[in-house]
Amino acid sequence: MTRKLLVVDDDESFGRSLAELLATEGYEVDWAGSSESALESLAANSYHLVLTDLQMPGADGVSLVTQLRTSCPGTRVVMITGHGSIKTSVAALKEGADDYLLKPIKPRQLTALVHALLEQAPDYVHNRLLADDRRPDVRFGRLHARSQAMISLFGRARQLAGTRLPVLVTGPTGSGKTELARAIHDVSGNGALILINLRSPEQPITNQILDEILSKGEGGTLVFEEITYLEPKLQRELTQRIARGLDSNNRSAKSSARFIFTADGPLDPQAFDPRLTHVLQPSALEIPALRGRLDDVYLIAADLIDEFSSQYGKKVTEIPAETLRLLQSYPWPGNVRELRSVIEQAVVLATDTSLEPHLLPKMIHGSKASERLLTIAIPTTIDSVEREVILRTLEAHEWNKTAAAEALGLSRRSIYNKLEAYGIQDPAHDPAVKTEHS
């Protein structure tokens, strides 16, 4: 999707020059000569990013930033000033500007900053000034989305829910694969739902246990989570069971159970039974990572706030514009699972009806793209890269190992094993770190 930008500057020659420069980078760019004209443009269009001059006739740039943070919390904002005043630049940042540039503008510096700010921007930008801002949101089971990718996925999932075809749900760790499987079951309205976690089973899956599982699932839905962890011989057994309920064209016939399988990515034909792959591929569903559908963050967060407010006896009902901006600026490496953890923590800490920005963990506030980049020297060993990623994630989560594990898609046991293997120690528990008391 082409990103849409608005340049606001009372110097028409300068403003249009900036617009032309950014247009050559592939952006769709408009120009406005004042804050008042900018608000008129915002009443007719949604913009992914606004670059505004500080000193203008009428309302200044800081006032415009204040209005944008309230009305268009997802829009990125860059302040441009020719006065080099640290005081006014800081004021703009406090009001919600993402960054600032000093005149004269260096083209490469400008384009690099704009690109960095828009790299993770959602396609949809909420705009309360826009009269026809009525983009629909869609529910499927307990899932809630506005992004086109998820709405299309919901449509295909509904179609499959009306059949007894086996379904393969793929997507990165924490993206909601099991929740989508649950929604397919709920919509079909058939029997019991049985979840089998193959990554961390309570006991190893054997032929006998598989028989017991299949027996319990008759007439209902069996969800095999992380199917790639199932032994090849049991994969073949499942293929045979599924085939008994399908005709030669993989169309559903009378079957005793619905089968849904989840996996972190596409099935590897070298490590997975090819016959089962053949059966599953026609009905495969792929959930995109949350960073690819930031449009959905507000809806998911709002549902989670309702859930946790009820669970913990809280009365949180509001998401301020700055909180929403922070949530939509963060790339969510742990996907929906990480968002869930962040919202739960914030609701627990909330003391009134508003989910204030300070309730979000430190790593959410450090959301500029440049601060999230990890530079890797070549050559570098995989172990060195993994160690650095784990260390950075722990630091971002203030050494909360459970939160870091969720962000990395690891179990709590796994992260402790890796900390020991890489010799990573919590500074708070390091005997070499001493605290002096006065």
C-alpha positions in Angstrom: 0.0 0.0 0.0 1.3 3.5 -0.9 2.0 5.6 2.2 0.3 9.0 2.3 2.1 12.0 3.6 1.2 15.6 4.4 3.8 18.5 4.4 2.7 21.6 6.4 4.7 24.7 5.8 3.7 28.4 5.2 6.6 28.7 2.7 5.0 27.3 -0.4 8.2 26.9 -2.3 9.9 25.0 0.5 6.8 22.9 1.3 6.3 21.9 -2.3 9.9 21.1 -2.7 9.7 18.7 0.2 6.6 17.1 -1.2 8.3 16.6 -4.6 11.3 15.1 -2.9 9.2 12.6 -1.0 7.1 11.8 -4.0 10.2 10.6 -5.8 10.6 8.0 -3.0 7.2 6.5 -3.9 5.0 8.3 -1.3 1.7 10.1 -2.1 2.3 13.6 -0.7 0.0 16.6 -0.2 1.0 20.1 0.9 -0.8 22.6 3.3 0.2 26.1 4.0 -1.0 26.4 7.6 -2.2 24.3 10.6 -5.8 25.3 9.7 -5.3 24.1 6.1 -3.7 20.9 7.4 -6.8 20.2 9.5 -9.0 20.7 6.5 -6.9 18.2 4.6 -7.2 15.8 7.5 -11.0 16.1 7.5 -10.9 14.7 3.9 -7.9 12.3 4.1 -6.0 10.0 6.4 -2.2 10.4 6.4 0.4 7.9 7.6 2.9 10.8 8.4 2.7 14.6 8.8 5.8 16.8 8.5 5.0 20.2 9.9 6.9 23.5 10.3 7.1 24.9 13.9 6.6 28.6 13.2 3.6 29.4 11.1 0.9 32.2 11.0 -2.0 31.3 13.1 -1.7 28.0 15.1 1.8 26.8 15.3 3.2 23.4 14.7 3.0 22.3 18.4 -0.7 23.0 18.4 -1.1 20.9 15.3 0.9 18.1 16.9 -1.4 18.2 19.9 -4.5 18.0 17.7 -3.0 15.1 15.7 -2.2 13.1 18.8 -5.9 13.3 19.9 -7.5 12.8 16.5 -5.0 10.7 14.5 -3.1 8.7 17.1 -1.6 6.3 14.5 -0.2 9.1 12.3 3.6 9.7 12.6 4.6 13.3 13.1 8.0 15.0 12.3 8.5 18.6 13.4 10.6 20.9 11.2 12.2 24.0 12.6 14.6 26.6 11.3 15.3 28.1 14.7 17.3 25.3 16.2 15.5 25.8 19.5 16.0 22.8 21.8 13.2 24.1 24.0 10.6 24.2 21.3 11.7 20.9 19.8 11.4 19.2 23.2 8.0 20.7 23.6 6.9 19.2 20.3 8.2 15.8 21.4 6.4 16.1 24.7 3.2 16.8 22.7 3.7 13.6 20.7 5.9 14.3 17.8 8.0 11.3 16.8 11.1 13.2 15.9 12.3 16.6 14.6 14.6 18.0 11.9 16.4 21.3 11.7 16.5 23.5 8.6 18.3 23.4 6.2 16.9 19.9 5.5 19.3 17.3 4.3 17.5 15.1 1.7 19.1 11.9 2.7 18.5 12.5 6.4 14.8 13.3 5.7 14.1 10.3 3.5 15.9 7.9 5.9 13.8 9.2 8.9 10.5 9.0 7.0 11.3 5.5 5.9 12.2 4.4 9.4 9.0 5.9 10.9 6.8 4.3 8.2 8.6 0.9 8.1 6.2 -0.6 10.7 3.2 1.7 10.2 -0.2 0.1 9.8 -2.1 0.4 6.5 -5.1 1.8 8.2 -4.7 5.0 10.2 -7.6 5.9 12.5 -8.7 9.5 12.0 -11.5 11.0 14.1 -11.6 14.1 11.8 -12.5 12.0 8.8 -16.3 12.1 8.3 -16.4 8.7 6.4 -13.9 6.9 8.7 -16.1 3.8 8.9 -13.8 1.0 7.9 -15.5 -2.1 9.3 -14.1 -4.5 11.8 -15.0 -8.2 11.7 -15.3 -10.9 14.3 -14.7 -14.6 13.9 -15.2 -16.5 17.1 -13.2 -14.6 19.7 -10.9 -13.1 17.0 -11.3 -9.5 16.0 -9.7 -7.7 13.1 -9.8 -4.8 10.7 -6.9 -5.6 8.5 -7.7 -6.9 5.0 -5.4 -9.9 5.5 -7.3 -11.1 8.5 -10.7 -10.4 7.0 -9.8 -12.5 4.0 -8.5 -15.2 6.3 -11.8 -15.2 8.3 -13.7 -15.6 5.1 -11.8 -18.7 4.0 -11.9 -20.1 7.6 -15.7 -19.7 7.6 -15.9 -21.7 4.4 -13.8 -24.5 5.8 -15.8 -24.5 9.0 -18.8 -25.6 7.0 -17.0 -28.8 5.9 -15.3 -31.7 7.6 -12.0 -31.1 5.7 -8.8 -31.3 7.7 -7.3 -27.9 8.2 -3.7 -26.7 8.5 -3.2 -23.4 10.4 0.3 -21.9 10.1 1.8 -18.7 11.5 4.6 -17.5 13.7 4.7 -18.4 17.4 2.1 -16.4 19.4 0.1 -15.3 16.4 -3.2 -17.0 17.4 -3.2 -20.3 15.6 -4.9 -22.2 18.4 -7.5 -19.4 18.7 -8.3 -19.6 15.0 -8.7 -23.4 15.3 -11.0 -22.8 18.3 -13.1 -20.4 16.2 -13.4 -22.8 13.3 -14.7 -25.4 15.8 -17.1 -23.0 17.5 -18.6 -21.9 14.1 -19.1 -25.5 13.0 -20.8 -26.2 16.3 -19.9 -29.9 16.3 -19.1 -31.9 19.5 -16.2 -31.5 21.9 -12.9 -29.6 21.2 -9.7 -31.5 22.2 -6.3 -29.7 22.1 -3.2 -31.8 21.9 0.1 -29.9 22.4 2.7 -31.9 20.6 5.6 -29.5 21.4 5.3 -30.1 25.2 3.0 -33.1 25.7 2.3 -34.3 29.3 3.5 -37.7 28.1 5.0 -38.9 24.9 2.5 -39.7 22.2 2.3 -43.4 21.4 0.0 -45.4 19.2 -2.1 -46.3 22.2 -2.4 -42.7 23.4 -3.2 -41.6 19.8 -6.0 -44.2 19.7 -7.4 -42.8 23.0 -7.2 -39.3 21.6 -9.0 -40.2 18.4 -11.7 -42.1 20.4 -12.4 -39.1 22.6 -12.6 -36.8 19.6 -15.3 -38.7 17.8 -18.0 -36.3 16.6 -15.9 -33.3 17.7 -12.7 -31.5 16.7 -9.1 -32.6 17.4 -6.5 -29.8 17.3 -2.9 -31.2 17.0 -0.8 -28.2 18.0 2.7 -28.0 16.3 2.2 -31.1 14.2 5.8 -31.2 13.1 6.7 -32.5 16.5 4.8 -35.7 15.9 6.9 -38.8 15.0 6.8 -39.8 11.3 5.1 -43.2 12.0 2.3 -41.5 13.9 2.0 -38.9 11.1 1.4 -41.9 8.7 -1.2 -43.3 11.2 -3.0 -39.9 11.2 -3.0 -39.8 7.4 -4.7 -43.2 7.3 -7.3 -42.1 9.8 -8.0 -38.9 7.9 -8.2 -40.7 4.5 -11.0 -42.9 5.8 -13.2 -39.8 6.0 -12.2 -38.4 2.6 -12.9 -39.5 -1.0 -10.2 -39.7 -3.7 -10.4 -36.0 -4.5 -9.9 -34.9 -0.8 -13.5 -33.9 -0.5 -15.0 -34.5 2.9 -17.2 -37.6 3.3 -18.7 -39.0 6.5 -16.0 -38.6 9.2 -16.0 -39.3 12.9 -13.9 -36.2 13.8 -12.6 -33.0 12.4 -8.8 -32.6 12.3 -7.1 -29.3 12.7 -3.3 -29.1 12.7 -1.1 -26.1 13.6 2.6 -25.4 12.7 5.0 -22.4 13.0 5.6 -22.4 9.3 5.1 -24.3 6.0 5.5 -28.1 6.3 9.0 -29.3 5.3 8.5 -32.1 2.8 11.9 -33.6 3.8 10.8 -34.0 7.4 7.0 -34.4 7.1 4.9 -37.2 5.7 4.2 -36.2 2.1 0.8 -37.9 2.0 -0.4 -35.9 5.0 1.0 -32.7 3.3 -0.9 -33.5 0.2 -4.1 -33.8 2.2 -3.6 -30.6 4.2 -2.3 -28.1 1.6 -5.7 -27.5 -0.1 -7.1 -26.3 3.2 -4.2 -24.4 4.6 -4.6 -21.1 6.4 -1.7 -18.7 7.3 -2.0 -16.1 10.0 0.3 -13.1 9.4 2.6 -11.8 12.2 1.1 -9.0 14.2 3.7 -6.5 12.9 2.1 -7.1 9.4 -1.4 -6.2 10.6 -0.9 -3.3 13.1 -4.3 -2.1 12.0 -5.7 -4.8 14.4 -3.7 -3.8 17.5 -6.4 -1.4 18.8 -9.2 -3.9 18.4 -7.3 -6.8 20.1 -6.1 -4.5 22.9 -9.6 -3.3 23.6 -10.9 -6.8 23.8 -8.1 -7.8 26.1 -8.8 -4.8 28.3 -12.4 -5.9 28.7 -11.3 -9.5 29.5 -8.7 -8.6 32.1 -10.8 -5.8 33.7 -13.5 -8.4 34.3 -10.9 -11.0 35.5 -9.2 -8.7 38.0 -12.2 -6.6 39.0 -10.9 -3.4 37.3 -12.8 -0.7 35.5 -10.5 0.2 32.7 -12.5 1.5 29.7 -10.2 4.0 27.9 -7.1 3.8 25.7 -5.6 7.3 25.5 -4.2 8.4 22.1 -0.6 8.2 23.3 -1.0 4.7 24.6 -2.6 3.7 21.2 0.3 5.3 19.3 2.9 3.4 21.4 1.0 0.1 20.9 0.8 0.6 17.1 4.5 1.7 16.8 5.9 -1.4 18.5 6.8 -4.4 16.2 5.5 -7.1 18.5 8.1 -9.8 18.0 6.0 -12.1 20.3 2.9 -11.4 18.3 -0.6 -11.5 20.0 0.7 -13.5 22.9 3.1 -10.7 23.8 0.4 -8.1 23.4 -1.8 -10.1 25.7 0.9 -10.2 28.3 1.5 -6.4 28.0 -2.2 -5.5 28.3 -2.7 -7.9 31.3 0.2 -6.2 33.2 -1.1 -2.7 32.4 -4.6 -3.5 33.5 -3.3 -5.0 36.8 -1.3 -1.9 37.4 -4.1 0.6 36.4 -5.6 2.7 39.2 -8.4 4.3 37.3 -10.4 3.9 34.1 -7.6 4.8 31.7 -4.8 2.7 30.4 -2.1 5.4 30.6 1.2 5.2 28.7 3.3 4.8 31.8 1.6 1.5 32.5 3.3 0.0 29.4 6.7 -1.7 29.8 9.9 0.1 28.9 10.5 -1.7 25.6 7.1 -0.3 24.2 8.3 3.3 24.8 11.6 2.6 23.0 9.8 2.2 19.7 12.0 4.1 17.2 13.2 1.9 14.5 16.8 2.8 15.0 16.7 1.8 18.6 15.3 -1.7 17.7 17.9 -2.6 15.1 20.5 -5.3 15.8 23.7 -4.9 13.8 25.4 -8.2 12.9 29.0 -8.4 11.8 29.9 -10.9 9.1 31.1 -13.6 9.7 29.3 -14.2 13.0 28.2 -17.5 14.6 24.5 -18.3 15.0 25.1 -18.8 18.8 26.5 -15.3 19.1 23.5 -13.8 17.3 21.1 -15.8 19.5 22.9 -14.7 22.6 22.7 -11.1 21.7 19.0 -11.3 20.8 18.2 -13.0 24.1 20.2 -10.4 26.0 18.6 -7.4 24.2 15.1 -8.9 24.8 15.8 -9.4 28.5 17.1 -5.8 28.8 14.0 -4.5 26.9 11.8 -6.4 29.4 13.8 -5.2 32.4 15.0 -8.8 33.0 11.5 -10.2 33.4 12.3 -13.7 32.1 8.6 -14.8 31.6 7.9 -11.7 29.4 11.1 -12.1 27.5 10.4 -15.8 26.9 6.9 -14.9 25.5 8.4 -12.3 23.2 11.0 -14.8 21.9 8.4 -17.6 21.5 10.3 -19.7 24.1 9.0 -21.7 27.1 10.2 -20.4 30.5 12.3 -23.6 30.9 13.9 -23.0 27.5 15.0 -19.5 28.3 16.6 -20.6 31.6 18.4 -23.3 29.7 19.7 -20.8 27.2 20.8 -18.3 29.9 22.8 -21.1 31.5 24.3 -22.2 28.2 25.3 -18.7 27.2 26.5 -17.6 30.7 23.9 -14.8 30.8 23.3 -13.6 34.4 20.7 -11.1 35.7 22.7 -8.0 36.8 20.5 -7.8 39.9 21.8 -11.2 41.0 25.4 -10.8 39.9 27.7 -10.8 42.9 30.1 -8.6 41.0 27.5 -5.9 41.0 27.5 -4.1 44.3 25.1 -1.4 45.5 26.3 1.3 47.8 24.0 2.6 50.5 24.5 6.1 52.0 
